[in-house]
Amino acid sequence: MVSTPRRAAVALAACLLLPPLTAASCTDEPSGITLGQATRGTVTEIVEASGAVTARAAGTVTSPAEGTLAALRVEPGGRVRKGQVVAVIASPATEQRFEAAAEALDATSTGGGTVAAGSDFEAVRVRTDAAAEQAFATAREHAAEVTDPAVAKALTAQLDAARKQYLAASTAAAETVRALQRGVAGVGEAVAALSTAQRVQARQAYDLAEAAVDALTLRAPVAGVVQLGGSGTMTGPALTDLLPTAAAGNSGPLPGVSEALPVGAPVGVGTPILTVVDISAPGVTAEVDETDILLVEPGGKGTVELDAAPGVTWDATVRSVDLLPTTSARGGVSYRVHP
């Protein structure tokens, strides 16, 4: 009699413990619970970050020299091709330097700038080197003011090549003058070496001055839509102008465009004339918190949602992640991610 209650108690306990382990039940009704097998799976973590829509690219065209705006060949809101002439600067000082360089080159070509046999050869060499350095310094200043990366790169390469060529001629002249002073070289050799250095200097000065004049014709650094003035003195294009659905049909002036400089207005080195904005596709810059940045890497896929276009999303791919952190609006540390 004692054991029966015990057996009943054990059976009840079994009925209570079985459901979590098997589909068996102490009743005839199925429980709906089955056994499963543990497997490995991928856990997807979603990183959310606020950001800003930007233009794909933008380039501001500035004046490379002091002078006046001689011509403006585009209208605000107009579309231009990369390399298209957009404005012309008139710079009397730049043009005068070119004319002087042309006269000096002509003089050396006709023999007017060659060294006389009775000259102070060392003084002539020093003056020639000083003239070359002045020409190179002016060219360096000009190249530093050019905003178009391709033009600036070409001018810098031209300057480096010219300087290298002149240094070779100057070194040869200096060695010949020293040899003359030691009685090893003759006067004729010294005259020839110094005359060669003068001709090289005159040619390089002419070429650099010509490049400075050519740069007065301003060209569009990128293909896009024209905004008058500099990017730092105006608002950018409207968000709707940056969206792919609207960009194709945008043909009017962009909002926030400043007034144009009138033709004939004075300009200085670096005066912004206009900005060309590439709106062929929108760009996005996102601020990702430092706690999530390790989850983001180039090539990663994402989705862009815009407050200005509720319910509309665009697929994006992470192009780059900044290595240096920035301070977020809330005072924390974040990293810029560029889809």
Secondary structure, DSSP 8 states (H G I E B T S, - for coil): --HHHHHHHHHHHHHHHSTTT-S--SSSS---------------------EEEEEEEEEEEE-SSSEEEEEE---TT-EE-TT-EEEEEE-HHHHHHHHHHHHHHHHHHTTTTS--TTS-HHHHHHHHHHHHHHHHHHHHHHHHH---HHHHHHHHHHHHHHHHHHHHHHHHHHHHHHHHHTTSS-HHHHHHHHHHHHHHHHHHHHHHHHHHHHTTEEE-SSSEEEEES-GGGS----HHHHSHHHHTT--S--TT------TT-EE-TT-EEEEEEEEEEEEEEEEEETTTGGG--TT-EEEEE-TTSTT-EEEEE--EE-SS-EE-TTS-EEEEEE-
